[in-house]
Every structure is written in C-alpha cells, then in structure tokens.
Amino acid sequence: MFYLTDNNDLKKCIEQLATANILWIDTEVADYNTRRPRLSLIQILADSQDLVGGLVYILDVLDNPDLTNFFIDKIMVEPNIEKVFHNARFDIKFLGKNEAKNITCTWEIAKKLPYYILPVPNFKLKTLVENLTDFKNIDKEIQGSDWGQRPLTEKQLEYAKMDSVYLAQVHLALFELMKQNNSEPTAENLDELSQRYQDILHEWKLLDSEIAHILERIKLAMQVQNISETSTFKLSATERVTQKVNFAELAAIVQDREIDLDFPITVTQKLQKDFGDIINEISVNKEKTSSWKLTVKNLSDIN
C-alpha cells in the first residue's frame, strides 16, 4: 500500500496511473451524512492480481480540490482508461460528475444478471465479495468511521486499501458470469436448452404455485386479523377510479362547442364489427407489428 499525502507525490502517482488501461477505484468520504460531504481518500488499484493490497495507492485529497481536479483531468475524463467502481453514481459525484468517461459499475453489472446466475440477497460490495470471491467475513464497520480526522488510523487505511482489492476481484468474477448471461443466439444448442427447461419445469411449477398460495393466505390472514404490517410483509389497499363517458354524448358536446379534439383511436375488432361497411368510408392508418410467441408443446409428445 502506498499512502500519499504530499502534493508532488500525489501528482506523480496520478500521472503514472494515467498510463493504465484499467483502474479499480474506490473513495472514502468525510461527513457523508451532512449537506457538505468532503472527499477524503481515493483508492486505486491497477493490478488485479494483487490480493493483499500491496499495490494499492491511497491518495489523501481531503480539502484539496486542486489535487482532486488534477485526478479528474488526468484520469476521470480520459476515455482510454476504464474506471471500475461499485455504485459509481456515488463516487463520480466527487470525481467529474457527467464529465467522467469510460465508467464501469459492478453494482449495475450485478443488477443485470438473472437471479439463477447470481443468487444473492442484495448487490452490496460486501455481499458480492463474500459470494463471488475467496474473501469471507468482510468487516464493513470501519466504513462509518470519521474519514475527516487526521491522522487516519491503521484500521482505516487497511479498510480503504482492501476495498479496491475486493472491487477488482468482484469485477473479474462478474465478467465471467456475464459470459454465461450473454450467449450467442446463433450458437445456442436448442436441444440442451429444451432439456434444461423440461428438467426444471416441474420444480418451478411447484415453487410458483406454493409461493402464490402462501401469499394469498398471508394477505387474507392479515385482513381478517386486522394486521397491517409484520416483520416481513406490509398490507396496503389502493383504490382505483376509472371515469367513463358516453361516446355519443361526448361527440355531441365536442361538435356543439366546436372543441378542437382530433386524435387517432384504435379500432378494435368489436368496433370494426359495429361499424360494418362504414369503416370503408373512414381514412384508416394501418400499423403492422410483429410479435413472437414461444409455445410449449405437450411434453408427453416430446419424450
């Protein structure tokens, strides 16, 4: 770990990092629960093979906007450097905002993966680290410590150092999972996919029907027992009001008051039937759309 506080050392480090193709970056923010949060640290790792944080650079930029801007100009707005963050929207508030280029967010990647590929309860960095890497029992208690104090404690620096390491390993793991998710349609083995579908269909039906039944029982029980909230569920009622008018009456009012009301309506099959041959006297714009429907054959016919 290289903990840098001197301006000259910080600039040299930033210029060196600006030659990298990819950087894994994390930040620590002081007073983050206030109206004026302050960027405290920028942690950067340029080598994903580092599993202990020995190559992590920790840039101390507390109350040093010139250095932060230097980092933004040299790295954040540079499109040739991929910058990897977790929950990037938070970090780039302090690091270039909309000017930041080539940003990868592991939180966004994880969110796009189907649950069966990434079965985790949430997409927090700690959760992803413990489920996708060999790092276990990650302690995030230091995250809420005072990042505005100086000097920082050894525990704070150790925590800051390892977050970049965790981030890099999560990113690599997610990249492999994305390969499973982004299959090439032209190369898909339809027989294998169909067989997998048949293998899990019965189990899915059992679970789906049981979940639906349990939810219905819970909803009814909460209504009958007059319970609005439990540790798991919250029962709420919504009222939907739909206003309808008689078309002939509306048309008469529009004509009588000379209201400029001209917009297309969809002519349903029922309306076409009601109109009869009159439909041929009306200017009709036809819009054609195609949709694909996958229908499951009777499985007894397949096996």
C-alpha positions in Angstrom: 0.0 0.0 0.0 1.2 3.5 -0.9 -0.4 6.2 1.3 0.3 9.5 -0.3 -0.2 13.0 1.2 2.4 15.2 -0.4 1.2 17.2 -3.4 4.2 16.4 -5.6 4.0 12.7 -4.8 0.2 12.7 -5.5 0.7 14.3 -8.9 3.5 11.9 -9.9 1.3 9.0 -8.8 -1.7 10.3 -10.8 0.4 10.8 -13.9 1.8 7.3 -13.6 -1.7 5.8 -13.1 -2.9 7.7 -16.2 -0.9 5.3 -18.4 -3.0 2.3 -17.2 -5.7 0.7 -19.3 -8.0 -0.1 -16.4 -8.2 1.1 -12.8 -10.3 -0.2 -9.9 -11.2 2.8 -7.8 -13.0 3.4 -4.5 -13.4 6.5 -2.4 -13.9 7.4 1.3 -16.0 10.5 2.1 -16.0 12.6 5.3 -19.3 14.0 6.6 -21.2 11.9 4.0 -24.4 12.2 6.1 -24.3 16.0 6.0 -25.2 18.6 3.4 -21.5 19.1 2.7 -19.7 15.8 2.3 -16.0 16.0 1.6 -13.9 13.7 -0.5 -11.3 12.2 1.8 -9.5 9.4 0.0 -9.2 8.0 -3.5 -8.0 4.4 -3.5 -6.7 3.0 -6.8 -5.5 -0.5 -7.9 -4.1 -1.1 -11.3 -3.2 -4.7 -11.0 -6.0 -7.2 -10.4 -3.5 -9.9 -9.4 -2.8 -8.1 -6.1 -4.8 -9.9 -3.5 -3.3 -8.2 -0.4 -3.3 -4.5 -1.3 0.4 -4.1 -1.6 0.0 -2.2 -4.9 -3.0 -0.1 -3.9 -2.4 3.7 -4.0 -4.3 5.7 -1.4 -4.5 9.4 -2.3 -5.3 11.7 0.6 -7.2 14.6 -1.0 -9.2 15.9 2.0 -9.9 19.6 1.4 -7.6 19.5 -1.6 -9.8 20.4 -4.6 -6.8 21.2 -6.8 -5.5 17.6 -6.5 -9.0 16.2 -7.0 -9.4 18.3 -10.2 -5.9 17.1 -11.3 -7.1 13.5 -10.8 -10.3 14.2 -12.8 -8.4 15.9 -15.7 -5.8 13.2 -15.9 -7.9 10.1 -15.3 -11.7 10.5 -14.9 -12.3 12.3 -18.2 -9.8 10.2 -20.2 -11.8 7.8 -22.4 -8.9 5.4 -22.9 -8.8 4.4 -19.3 -11.6 2.1 -18.0 -12.5 3.2 -14.4 -14.3 0.5 -12.4 -16.3 1.5 -9.3 -19.0 -0.1 -7.2 -22.1 2.1 -7.2 -20.3 4.5 -9.5 -23.0 7.1 -9.3 -21.9 7.9 -5.7 -18.2 8.2 -6.5 -18.4 10.3 -9.6 -20.4 12.9 -7.7 -17.0 13.8 -6.4 -14.9 12.8 -9.4 -16.1 14.6 -12.5 -19.8 14.1 -12.5 -21.2 13.9 -16.0 -17.7 14.6 -17.5 -16.4 11.2 -16.4 -15.7 8.8 -19.3 -15.5 5.1 -19.6 -17.0 4.2 -16.3 -17.8 0.6 -15.3 -20.1 -0.1 -12.3 -20.0 -3.5 -10.7 -23.3 -2.7 -9.0 -25.0 -2.1 -12.3 -23.5 -5.3 -13.8 -24.6 -7.4 -10.9 -28.1 -6.0 -11.2 -28.5 -7.1 -14.8 -27.6 -10.7 -14.1 -30.5 -13.2 -13.6 -31.0 -14.4 -10.1 -30.2 -18.0 -11.0 -26.8 -16.9 -12.2 -26.1 -14.6 -9.3 -28.3 -15.7 -6.4 -27.6 -13.0 -3.8 -29.9 -11.1 -1.5 -28.6 -7.7 -2.5 -25.8 -6.1 -4.5 -23.7 -4.6 -1.8 -20.0 -4.9 -2.3 -19.7 -7.0 0.9 -22.3 -9.4 -0.3 -20.7 -9.8 -3.7 -17.3 -10.2 -2.3 -18.3 -13.0 0.1 -20.3 -14.8 -2.6 -18.0 -14.4 -5.6 -14.5 -14.5 -4.2 -12.4 -16.3 -1.6 -12.7 -13.4 0.8 -15.1 -14.1 3.6 -16.5 -12.3 6.7 -15.8 -8.8 5.4 -15.9 -6.2 8.2 -17.6 -3.0 7.0 -17.8 -1.4 10.4 -14.9 1.0 9.6 -16.9 2.4 6.7 -18.9 4.5 9.0 -15.8 5.9 10.9 -14.6 9.5 10.8 -12.8 10.0 7.5 -12.3 13.6 8.2 -10.0 13.0 11.1 -6.2 13.2 10.6 -4.2 11.2 11.1 -6.2 8.2 10.0 -6.0 5.1 12.0 -4.2 1.9 10.7 -7.6 0.2 10.6 -9.0 2.9 8.4 -6.1 2.6 6.0 -6.3 -1.1 6.0 -10.0 -1.0 5.2 -9.5 1.6 2.5 -6.7 -0.5 0.9 -8.7 -3.7 0.7 -11.8 -2.2 -0.8 -10.0 -1.7 -4.1 -8.8 -5.3 -3.9 -12.3 -6.6 -3.3 -13.6 -4.5 -6.1 -11.2 -5.9 -8.6 -11.9 -9.5 -7.7 -15.7 -8.9 -7.8 -15.3 -7.3 -11.2 -13.4 -10.3 -12.6 -15.9 -12.7 -11.2 -18.8 -10.7 -12.7 -17.1 -10.6 -16.0 -17.1 -14.4 -16.0 -20.8 -14.6 -15.1 -21.6 -12.1 -17.8 -20.3 -14.7 -20.3 -23.0 -17.1 -19.1 -25.6 -14.5 -19.5 -24.6 -13.1 -22.9 -25.0 -16.2 -25.0 -24.8 -16.0 -28.8 -28.2 -16.9 -30.3 -26.6 -18.3 -33.5 -24.6 -20.8 -31.4 -27.3 -21.9 -28.9 -27.9 -25.6 -28.6 -31.7 -25.8 -28.7 -31.8 -29.4 -27.6 -29.8 -28.7 -24.5 -31.8 -25.6 -23.6 -35.1 -27.5 -24.2 -33.9 -30.4 -22.0 -32.9 -28.0 -19.2 -36.3 -26.4 -19.5 -38.0 -29.8 -19.1 -35.7 -30.7 -16.2 -36.7 -27.6 -14.1 -40.3 -27.0 -15.2 -42.0 -29.3 -12.6 -39.9 -27.8 -9.8 -40.7 -24.3 -10.9 -44.4 -25.1 -11.0 -44.3 -26.5 -7.5 -42.5 -23.4 -6.1 -44.5 -20.9 -8.1 -47.8 -22.3 -7.0 -46.7 -22.7 -3.4 -45.5 -19.1 -3.2 -48.7 -17.8 -4.8 -50.8 -19.8 -2.3 -48.7 -18.7 0.7 -49.0 -15.0 -0.3 -52.8 -15.3 -0.7 -53.1 -17.0 2.7 -50.9 -14.3 4.3 -53.0 -11.5 2.7 -56.3 -13.0 3.8 -55.0 -13.7 7.3 -53.7 -10.1 7.8 -57.1 -8.7 6.6 -59.1 -11.0 8.9 -56.8 -10.4 11.9 -56.6 -6.7 11.1 -52.8 -6.6 10.9 -51.3 -4.1 8.6 -47.7 -5.0 9.0 -45.4 -7.8 10.0 -41.7 -8.2 10.1 -41.8 -9.4 6.5 -45.0 -8.0 4.9 -46.9 -4.8 4.7 -50.6 -4.8 3.7 -52.0 -1.8 1.9 -55.1 -1.1 -0.1 -55.4 1.1 -3.2 -58.5 2.5 -4.8 -58.5 2.9 -8.5 -61.1 5.2 -10.0 -61.9 4.9 -13.7 -64.0 7.6 -15.4 -66.1 6.7 -18.4 -68.4 8.8 -20.6 -70.9 8.0 -23.3 -69.2 8.4 -26.6 -72.3 9.8 -28.4 -72.8 12.4 -25.7 -69.1 13.4 -25.8 -69.2 13.7 -29.6 -72.3 15.9 -29.4 -70.7 18.2 -26.9 -67.5 18.4 -28.9 -69.4 19.3 -32.1 -71.8 21.7 -30.3 -69.0 23.7 -28.6 -66.6 23.4 -31.6 -63.9 21.9 -29.5 -60.7 21.1 -31.4 -60.4 17.4 -30.5 -58.7 15.4 -33.1 -56.6 12.3 -32.3 -56.4 8.7 -33.6 -58.2 5.9 -31.8 -57.5 2.2 -32.1 -60.3 0.5 -34.0 -60.7 -2.8 -32.1 -62.3 -5.9 -33.7 -65.5 -5.1 -31.8 -65.6 -1.5 -33.2 -64.9 -2.8 -36.7 -67.9 -5.2 -36.4 -70.1 -2.4 -35.0 -69.1 0.0 -37.8 -69.7 -2.6 -40.5 -69.2 -1.2 -44.0 -68.9 2.3 -42.6 -65.3 1.5 -41.8 -64.6 1.7 -45.6 -65.7 5.4 -45.6 -63.1 6.4 -43.0 -59.5 7.1 -43.5 -57.7 4.3 -41.7 -54.0 4.2 -41.0 -52.8 0.7 -40.6 -49.8 0.0 -38.4 -48.4 -3.5 -38.5 -46.3 -5.0 -35.7 -44.9 -8.5 -35.4 -44.6 -10.4 -32.1 -43.1 -13.7 -31.4 -44.7 -16.2 -29.1 -43.0 -19.3 -27.8 -45.5 -22.1 -27.3 -44.6 -25.2 -25.3 -45.6 -28.5 -26.9 -47.2 -31.2 -24.9 -44.2 -32.7 -23.1 -45.7 -36.2 -23.5 -45.3 -35.7 -27.2 -41.6 -34.9 -26.9 -40.4 -37.6 -24.5 
